[in-house]
Amino acid sequence: MNKSFRKELFFILALFIFAFLVRFIYLNQIKSSPLFDAPQLDGKYHDQWAQTILKGRDFERGVFFRAPLYPYFLALVYKIFGHNFYMARVIQFLIGSLGCVLVYLIGKKIFSPPVGKIAGVIASLYGILIYFEGELLLESFSAFLDLLVILALVWAKDKPSYGRWIVCGGLLGISALARPNVLLVGVIFFFWILFYFKSKTKTFGFASLTINRKSLLYAVCFALGVILMVSPVTLRNYVKGKDFVLIASQGGLNFYIGNNPQSDGASAWLPGARGTWWGMNDDAIRIAEESRHKKLKPSEVSRFWYTQGMRFAKEHPFDFMRLTIKKFALFWNGNELANNEDIYFFAKRSGILNVLIWKCACIFRFIIFFPFGIMCPLALLGMVLSYKQLEKTIVLLLFIFVYMVSVIMFFVCARYRVQVLPILIIFSAYALSWFLVQIKGRRFSGVAKYLLILVLISIPINFSIPGYQYLGPAWSHFNLGFAYGEKSDIPNAIKEYKLALSDDPNLADAYGNLAAIYRQQGKYTQALQEFEKALSHGADTATTLYNQGMIYYTFGLLDKTEEYYKSSIAIRDYDYFPHYLLGTLYVDKGMWEQAISEFESALQYNPEFGPPYYELGLIYHRLGKKAQSISSLENFIQIGEGDPIEIKNAQRLLKELKTE
């Protein structure tokens, strides 16, 4: 082992340890947050999916709605360490630390060891990467996979072979199973490979637009690698759903969300949806089927929404163009636009992240957004400064700009540009290295010129775009309140909901959740008052109605309770919970057939909801239907979620039925 290799190995090890140490400090700062072990929105979705996988059940009927790789990764972590949120984050931080090493290796390979070292250190301290590595979201996991793809592409470009191109394609296929839009990058790289290897003389990374046998075979090997990784998921979708869906069926819905007359290019909401965020896919299916007047397969639903988005582009070309330009500006803007949580709000609650993520108002709408508002201008300047090295940087440039296109085709927020951050960091490291070389050589005129260019680039990137400050303090307090509620910390839940309402008195969901807490506490008058406030501020009417019905149930007003439950179902028939509530009401009334019908409706819309199975098991036993009772009780026990007493009762009754 020679001296230079030992030095490099030492740096890699030191970089990995430093990056993980920073992340480990952050991990122990956030573990006291109620959101740490009570994730919300997408984090909750992934957590529930992973737990369902471990139970050997399908989380989604038929084809995958979302790409499956990250939930399966999370399920593997749970399989090894148990349902342990701390260890899940430790593993993600270890992967993120390895990602910093990959940033160093790519920067060194394309530019120089100093550039690689600067890039690795920046990545180890880049607050947004650290933040997302600490969330149960796929972004940091996907970014690591994309770094592997880029390193493999650089490796195969310099020393091409059929096997290496298969590896490149395979890695990109694996990445697509986490974030399918990377397939667009794969398509561009396929054509790049076709034309790149024809001759030694290249312009913008391409040879002449002709194809020779070797470049064709390289491209085919790359495509084969992608197909080998993606095809098992496609086959699974066809077997389970009798529908051809490549990876996931949500593409069309997301396309329309980002391309419709009401879209602002950032809000993840479907116009015309009547349900909650959680049930937006149900809304999408309902609207598509009502429009087509028939049942649709998931691929047909997706195609319907793609068609609607394209119709908007065709019928309103200028609006579509303005919206696309707006999304382009959002992608390159320094503001970390929230999607699940306000990043700046939660960064302030961590000592280390408060230093690594912040914004500082200057004049007019000019705000310094750190770190993206500083790193991105440096990266763009690095691209300019490295224009003579296009042969080396073409892989990075293609990835950045094609991935950007794959994002702005849909809608933009901070989460969706995480995958390009490591590559931008490499270019920013090149710019910093260039400045250091110029200063060391006392070439100050060049430094001054490019510093001026850097300032000019920084202005639009750090300009706050009006109207884009979603999920601010009110929603952050709301999420904290919800998490405290799930942890049965009622005083803190009430406190956070009231803080949310003090920041935004029109936040209807906060009134609704406060009302639900008061109902659980037996403060029914206060609960009804809060429900009325929720309705007056535009709350989800269906949810509010069945919650009000639950209060009348406690008063023993069964007919009024039935009226409210039915009113809720009339608004949103596909919500499983009011069907379940109505079923329990019919049990109290001794209306067995009606109860069975409602419980079956609840399970039709959510087959993973355990309580209806328990109720059906008891009803079938009462009616002397032994086989149906056994089947229902077995399903209830297998799901394993419900009141512990009910689970014990189900186990006892099941044992009796099987021994009769």
N, C-alpha and C positions, 0 to 999 in steps of 0.2 A: 504494500500500500504506500504510494508515494506521498510526499508532503502536501502537494496541492490538493490531492483527493481527500486527505485527512482534514485539511482546513475547510474544504467545502462541506464535508460530512459534519464537522463540528458546527458550522454555520447553520446547516439545515436543522440539526438537532436543537440548537439554541433558539432558532426562529420558531420551531414547533413548540418548544417549552414556553417561550415568551408569549406566543399567541394563546396557548391554552391557559396560562396563568392569568392573563387579562380576562379571559372568558370565565375562568373559574371564580375569580373575584366577583364578576357580574352575576354569575349564577347564585352565589351565596348572598348577594344583595337583593335578589328578586324572589327568593324562596319563601319569604314571609308574605308576599302579595297573595290576596285571595284568588287571583287569576292563575297562580302557579299550578294549583291542583284542581282548579275549577275552570278550565278553558272555555271560551265562548266562541260562537259563530264557527268559522272554518276549523279552528283548533278543536272544538268540541266534535265537529263532524268527523274529523280524522281520528280522534280518540275513540269515538263510538264505533267507527268502521273497523279499526284495529281490534277492538274487543270482540266484535262480532266474528271476525276472521278466526280468532282463537277458539271461539265456540263451535267452529266448523259450519257456520251458517252463512248464507248469502246476505250481505248488507243491502244490496239492491236487487230487486227482481229483474231477471233478464239481463240486458246488456249493461255495461258500466256507464253511468252518467258522467262520472269524473274519472280521470286517469288514476289507475290503481296502485302504482308502484310505492308511493310514499306511505299509504295506510298499511301495505304489506310489510314495508320496512319497519314501521312503528310496531306492528304486530310481532315481528321477530324480536324486537327489543323487549317487548312485554313478555314474550315467551321465555326469554333468557333471564330477565331481571324482575318479572312480575309487573303488575300495573303500577309502575314506579315512575312518576313524572320527573323526579330528580335524575334518575339514571338515563331516562330518555334524552334529557337535555345534555347530560354529560357526553353521551355518544354523539349528539349533534355538534357539540363544541369540539370534540376530538376530530370529527370530520371537517369542521370549519378550520381548525388548526392545520390539518393536512392540506386544505385548500390554499392556505397561505404559502405552504411549501411549493405547491403546484404553480402559484403565481410567480414565485421566485424562479422556478425552473423554466417557465415559459419566457419570462422577461430576460433571463440569462441567455436562453437559446436564440431568441430573436434579436436581441440588442447586445447586451454585455453583462458580465457578472455584477458590476456596480448598479446597473439599472434593475437587474433582478433582485438585488438585495434591498434597494430602496422600495421597490414594489412590494416585496414580501413584508417589510416592516409596516408600510402604509396599510396593507390588507389586514395585518394583525391588529391594527388599532382603528380600523374603519368601523365606526359605530353602527351603521345600518346593517352591515354583515353580522356583527355581534348580536344586534337586536333580533334579527330574524332567525339566527341560530338558536336563540332562546325561546322561540315560539314553536308550537306544534303545527307548523306550516311547512310546505314543501319547498319554499324558495331557496333556502340555503343548501338543502339536499340537492336540488336541481342544479344550482350554481356549481357545486362540486363536480357533478357529473359532466356538466358542460366544459369545465376546465380539463377534465380527462379527455374529452372529445378533442379539444383544441390542441392539447399536448400531443395526442396521437396523430392528428392531422399534420402538425409541424414535423413530427418524426417520420411519418410516411411520405411527406412531400420531399424531404431531404434524402431519404433512402427508401424509395418506393419498392414495394413487392406486393404480390397478390394477397398474401396473408395479412400484411399490415393494413391494407385497405379494407379487408374484411373486419379486422379489429376496429378500425375507425367507424365503419358503418354499424357494427354491433354496439359500440359505446353510444353512438348517436341514437340508435334504436332504444337502448335502455333509458337514455335521457328523455326520449319522447314518451315513454311510459309514465314519466313523472309530469312532464309539461309538453303536451302534444304539439304546440305551436313551433317547437324546435325542428319539426319535420320540414318546415319551409326552408330553414337553414340547410337541411339535408338536401333538398331539391337543388338549391343553388350550388352547393359543393359538388353534387353529382355532375352538373354541367361544367363547373370549374375543372374538375378532374378530366373530363372529356377533352378539353382544349388545352390544358396546362402543359402536358408532357410531349407535345408534338415536336418542339424544338428548344434549343437553348436560349433563343432570342424571344423575349416575352414583353408584352406591353400591358401594363396594368394587371399583371399576373396571368395573362392569357397568351397563348400562341395564336396563330391565325385561326379563323373559325372553320377549321377542318379537323377531321378526326382520323387518327391512325389506330391500328389494331391494338397496340399496347395500351393507349389511353382509354380505349373503349373497354378493354378487359379490366383495367383498374377501376373504372367507374362502375362496371357491373359487379365487381367484388364488393365495392362500397355499398351498393344497393342491396346486394345479397346479405351483407352483415345487418343492415337495417331490417330487412324482411325476416331474418332468422329470429330477431329479438321481438319484433312486433306481432308476427303471425300467431304465436300461441294465444295472445290476448284476443286477436280478431277471431280465431277459431272458438275460443271460449264464449265470446259474445254471440256467435252464431248458434252454438250448441244450446246455450242457456236462453237466448232470446229469439232464436230463429230469425235473426236480422243481421245484415252485414254492416257492422260498425267497426271501423279500424281499431280505435282504442277507446274512445268515450263519445257520448252523444251530446255533450253540452255545447259543442262548437257553434251551432246555428243560433242557439239562444244567446250566447255571449256576443255573437256578431251583431244581432239585432239590438241588444242592449246598448252597444256602442255606436249603432248606426240607425237612428230613427229620429223623427222630427222633434222629439222631446229630449233627446240625449244631450248631455253636456260633455260627453267624452270621458267622464270619470266615475259617475254614479252607477253602481251595479244594481240597477233596478229595472224591472220590466214594466213598461206602460200598460195599464189595464189589469195589472195583477191585483187580486183581492186578498190574497193570503199574506202570510208573514214572509220575511226573508227566507226562513227555513223551508217554506213550501213553494218557493218560486218555480221550481221545476214542475210541480203539480199545476200551477197556474199556466205555465207555458204549454203543457199538454192539453189542458182544458180549452184554452183559447184556440190552439191549432185545430183540435178536433171539432170544436164548434164551428170554426170557419170552413173546414172540409166536410162537415156533416157525416163523419164516420170515425171509427177507431183508427188510430195511426200507430205504426211502429216507431220506436225511438229515432231511427234514421230518417223516417218521414217527417217527424216533428222537427228534427234538426234542419232538414231540407226546407221545410215550411218557413222557418225563421231566417235561414239564409236568403230565401227568395224575398221575404219581406224587407230585409236590409238592402238587398240589391235593388228592389223596387224604389226604395227611398232614394238611393243614389241615382237611379235613372230618372225619376220624376222630379227630383229637386237637386240637380247637379251642383248648383252654387252653394246651397246649404250643406250639401255633403262635402264639398271642397273646403268650406269654412270650418266645418267640424273636424275634418282631417288635419287641417293646419293647426287648429286648436290642440288636437291630441299630440301632434308633433311638438308643439311648444311645451305642453305638459310633460312630455317624456324627457325633454332636456331642461326643464325648469328645476331650480335648486330645492324647491319646496317638496318635502317628503309627504305627498298626498296620501292621506289615510284611507284604508279600506275596511279593516276590522277594528283597529284602535288608533287613537291619536298618538303617533310615535313620540312627538315632542312632550306630550303630557306625561307619558310613562318614563321617558328618558330622565325627566326631572326627579323621578323617584329613585333613581339609582345614582350613587355618587360618581361612579366611573363613566356611566353613559351620559350623565349631565355635562361632562367635559367633552365627550366625543360626538354628541349630537345637540345642536342648538341653533337658534336663529336670533339675529340682532337687527332691529329696525334702524335704518339710517335716515334717508330723506325720501319724501314722497312715497312711492311704492317700492323703493329699492331696499331690499333686506338681504343681509348676508346669511345665507343658508349653509350651515356647516354640518357635514363635510362636503356634500355634493356640489354646493355653490362654489367651492374652492377647487376641489379635485377635478370636476368636469371641465372648466376652462383650461386647466393645465393639460388635461387629456387631449382636448381638441387642438391646443397649441402643439402638443407632442405629435399629433398626426401631421400637422403642417411641417414641423421641423424634420420629420422622418420621411418626407415625400420621396427622397432619393433612395430610400431603402424599401420601396414598395414591393420588391421581390420577396423580402423577408416578412413584411407586415400584412400581406394580402389576406392571409387566413384570419388575422385578428379583425381587419377592417370589414371583411365580408361578414364575419359573425356579428359584429356590432350593428351594422346597418341593416342586415337582413332580419336579425332578431328584433330590431326596433320596428321594422315594418310589420312583423308578425304580431307585435303588441298593439300598435296604433290601428291595425285592422279591426281591433275589438275595442277595448277601453283601457285607460291608463291610470295607474296609481303606483305608489312607491314599490309595492310588492313585485310588480311585473317587470321592473327594470333591474332587479337584483342580479339577474344572470349576466348582465353586461358590465356590472360594476368591477369585477376583477380585471377585465380586459381594459376598461378605462383607466384603472389604477396603474396598469403597466405603461400606458402611454403617458400618464401624468408623471410617472417615475422617470420616463425618458426625458420629458421636458425639464424636470428638476435637475437631472444629471447634466443636461445640456447647459443649463444656467451655471452650474458649478464649474464645468469645464471652461466656459467663457470667462467667468470671474477669475478663475485660477490663471488663465492666460492673459488677463487684463484687457480683454476685448470688450470694453464697456459700451461702446457705441451699439454693438449688436444686442447687448443685454438690454439697453434702454429701448431700442426699437421693439423688441419682442415683449418687453414688459408692458409697453403701451398697447400692443396687440392683445396681450393677456387681459388688460383692464377692459378693453373694448368688448372682448368676448364675454367677460364676467357680467357686464351690465344686463343684457337680456336674460341670462341664466338666473341671476339673482333678483329679477324683477317679479314682484308678487302679482300673479294673474288674478284679477278680481273674481270673486265668486267661488273660489276653490279653497275652502277651509272647513271640510266636513269632519264629522266625528270629533268635534272639539271637546272642551271640558265637560259639557253636559252629557254627551254620550259616553265619555270615559267614566264619569261618576256613575252613570247608569249601569255600565258593564260591571263596575266594582260592586254596585248594589246587588246586581243579579248574582254575582259570584258569592258574595256574603250570604245571600239568601239560600243558595245551594248548599252552603256549609252550615246552615242553621244559625248563623250569627245575625240574628234579627236586629239588634240595636244598630250595628254598623250598616246593615242593609238599608234600614230606614234613613240613617244619617246620609248615606251616599245618594239615595233617591231624592232627598230634600236638597242636597247640594246641586244635583242635576237640575232640579226645578228652579232653584235660585238663579242658576246660570241661563236656563231656558224655560220660562213658565209655560211654554206651549208644547213641551215634550210629553205627549199623550201617554206613551208607554210607561213613563215613570209614575203617573197617576194610577194607571192600571195595576202596576206591580205593588205600589203602596196599598191599593185597595185589597189585593190578594193577601198581603201580609195581615192587614187588619181583619180580614175574614178568618184567617187561620187563628188569630188571637181571640176571636169571638167578639170583636168590636164591629158588629154588623152595621150599625148606623154610620160609623165613619167609613166603613168599606163601601157602602152604597153611595155616599157622598163623593168619594174618590172615583168610583166607577162613572158617575155622572160627569165629573170633570174630565175624565178620560174620553168619554163620548163627545163632549162639547169641544175638545181639542183635536178631534179627528182620529181617535184610537181605532184599532181593529175592532169593528163592531161585532163580528162573530165571536171573537174571544171574550169581549166584554159581556156579551149577552149570556154566554154559558157560565161565566163567573158569577154574574148576578143571579142566575138560576140556582147555583150552588148555595147562595145565601138563603134564598127562599126555601130550599130543601131543608136547611137547618131549622127553619121556622115551622117545618112540617106542612108547608103549603105545596103539596105535591102537584096539584093541577097547574098552579102558577109556575112551578119549576119545569114541568113538562112543556109549557108554553114557551119559556125562555130557551130551553134546549132545542126545541123544534125550530124556533126562530133563528138560532145560531146555525143549525144545519141547513136551513133554507138559504142562508147567505153563502155558506161554504160547506157543501155536502161532503167534500173529500177530506175534511179534517176528521181524523180518527177519534179525537178525544170527546167531543160532544156526543158522538155515537155511543161511546163507552158509557158516558154519564147517563144517557137516556136508557141504555140497557140496564144499568143498576137501578134506575127508577122503576122500570117495568118489573124487575125482580121484586122490589118492595111491594108492588101492586099485585104480584102473583100472575103477571101476564107473560107466561113463559115463552110462547112463540114470538111475541114482539121483542122480548129481551134477546132471544137467540138471533133474530134478524139484525138487531142493532150491534150486538157483539161481533157478528160476522162482518158487518159493514166496517166496524173499527179495524178488524184484522185485515180486511181487504186493502185498506189504505196504509196500514202499518203492521205487517205480520211479525215484527219484532217486539211489539208491545205485549207484555206478558199478562196483565190482569184479565183481559177478556177470556183467555184460555182457562184461567182458574174458574171464572164465573160459569163458563160453558161446561166445564167439567162437573161442577155442582148441579147445574140444571139437568144435564143429561143423566146424571146419577139419580136425581129425583124423579126423572121421567122413565127410569128403567132402561136407558139406552147405554148399556155397558161399554160397547166398543167405542162409541163416540166419547164417552166420559174418560176412558183410559187414554185415548189419543189426545184429548184436550189437556189433561193433566200432565201427560208426558211432555207436551210442548211447553207448558208453563214451567215445569221443572228444568227443562233443557235451557230455556232462555235465562233462568236464574235471577230474574229481577222482579221484585215485589216485596210485599210485607213478609218478614221472616216467619211470622205465625202462619200466614197463608201457605207459605212454602212447606212448612212442617205438616200442616193439615193435608195439603195435596199429596205429600209423600205417604202419609198414613193411609189416606183413602185409596191411593193407587195400589198400595200393598194389599189392602183388604179386597179390592176388586180383582186383583190377579190371583188371589188365593181362594176365591169363591169357586 
